[in-house]
């Protein structure tokens, strides 16, 4: 209980309660496996998210990490002056490639019209390539699927395919921006298709 840690003074993590269920036998082969981790009432604050946090020491004894179930309950992330509440489950694996698989993960914020549910999909990172694979978004203000492969060092080499059925945003002075059937495809060129857009 009441666990706190930080990374390079840019990421601060505090949790009031953490439950960990490890699997000891894989350690013999240099693998770190937790069958279940539950994090309750955590607060995470970061000033800048750098990709070097994914560059784990490959000379260390533990080479692979596998956590099939991570439950984050009633927690929050602060980035700059923006607060995001999070609640849900995901899995994590690391073997040269870092991969996070979402399972009904909820994000909410003052900046959202309602909570955002990630029903499924994954995010992975390997060799400066960030891959967002089949992230399914559901809420009262946005519904759709996001697929992207982003080259961190050269964005021109990125590929993106985003299909949004509906997007409903409040912007300045609480004016409404509504978009229906919004599709972005980017490879060597950018293709943008919108069925209907209105600004009230």
N, C-alpha and C positions, 0 to 999 in steps of 0.2 A: 504494500500500500504506500501511497504518497511517493512515487518514483519520479525523479527528475533527471534529465540528461540534456546535453547540447552538442551541436556539431559546428565547429569553427565559429562559434558565437553568432551564427546566422540562422540556425534552427534550434529552437528550444522546445523540449517535450516534457510535459508533466502529466502524470496519470494518477488518479486517486486510488485506482485498483487495477491490477493485472493478474490474470490467471493463465498459467502456462502448463501445458501437458507435453513434455518432451518424449521422444523416442530415442533411447540410449544406444541401441545396437548399431545404427548407421554411423555413429562416431568412429567406430573401428575403421571404417573406410573413408574417413575424412568428410563425412556428410553430416550436416546439422539438420535434423528433422524434428518439427513440432507438429503433432497431430491436431492441436487446437490451441489457439491463443484468444483470450477474451480481454479487451481493454475497455474499462468503464470510466466515464467522466474524465476524458483526457483533453488537454489543451495543447495545441501545437502552434507555435509562432515562428515564421521565417521571414527574413528580410529580402532574401534573394535565393531562388532555387537554382543551384548549379548542377550540371550533369556530372560533376566529379564525385558526387555522393554515391554514384553507382559503380565507381572504380574501386572495388574492394581489393584488398591485398591478396593476390593470387599465390604468394609464397607462404601464406599461412596454412596451418594444418587443415582447417575446415575449408574445403573447396566448393562444396555444393550446399545450398540451403533450400529446404522444402517445408512450406507451411500450408497444408491443405485448407485450413480454416482459420481466418482471423476475423473476429467479431469486434466491431468498434461501436460502443453503445453510448449515446448521449454525449458526444464529444464535439470539439470545435477546432477549426483552423483559422488563424489570423494571418493574413498577408497584407502588409502595409496597414491601412486603416479599414480593411474589409474583413468582416467576420463571416465564416461559413460554418454552419452546424452540420455534423455528419453522423450517420447512423446506418449500420448495415454490415455486410459480410463480403470478404474477398479472400482469395488465396494468393500465395506468393511463392515463386521458385526463382532460384538463381544458380545458373551453371554457365558462366560466361555471359549468357543473356539473362537479364532481369525481366520477369514477366509477372504481371498482376492481373488476375482474373476476377471480375466483379460478379456478385450475386445479390441482386436487389439492394443496391447501395443508394442511400438517400443523402442528398445535399440540399441544404436550405440556407437562405440568406435574406437579409433585408432588401437586397437588390433584385431578388426574384419575386415574381407574382405569386408563386406557390412553390412547394418543394419539388425538387427534380429527382426522379428515380432513374438510376442506371440499372436496368433489369438484367443485362448480360453484356458480355464483351470483354476485351482485354487491352492492356497497354504494356508494351514491351520495349526494351532498350538494349541495343547491341551495336558497338563500334560506331557511335555518333549517329545512329539511326533510331529514331523514335517512331514506333508503330502503334497506331490506334486501330484496333481490329474489331469491326462489327459492334461498336458501342451503341446500344439501344437506349434511347432517351425517351422518357415519358413524363409528362406533367400537364398542367392546365395551360401552360404558356409555350411549350415546345414538345413536339413529337417527331422522332426521326432516327436515322442511323448514320453513324460517322465511321468512315474508313479512311485512314491517312497513313502515309509513310513519309516521315519528315527527316530530311538530312540536316542535322544540326549545323554542320560546317558550310553547306551549300544548299540554300533553300530552293534553288532552281532545279535541283535534282529530286525534289519532293514530288510525291504523287498523292492526290486527294480525291475522295469521292464521298460527298455528303448529300444525303437525301432527307429533306425536312418536309413532313406533311403539313405542319402548321407551326408558325412562330408568332407569338403575341407579346409584344414588349411595351412597357411604359417608359418613355424617355423624358426629355426635359419638359417641365411644367405638367407632368403626368399625361402628356399626349400619347395616344396609342398608335403603335406601328404593327400592322397585321400583314403577315405574308402566308400565302398558301402554295403548297407544292413548289418548294424551293430546292433546286439541285445545283451543286457545284461539282464540276469535274476538272481536275488540274493534272496534266502530265507535262507535255512540252508546251501546251497552250492551255488557256483558261476558258472553260465553257460554263456559262451561267444561264440557268433557265428558271423563270418565275411564272407561275400561272396567274397569280393575283396578288397585288400589293395595295394597301390603303393606309393612309396617315390621317388620323382624326384629332 
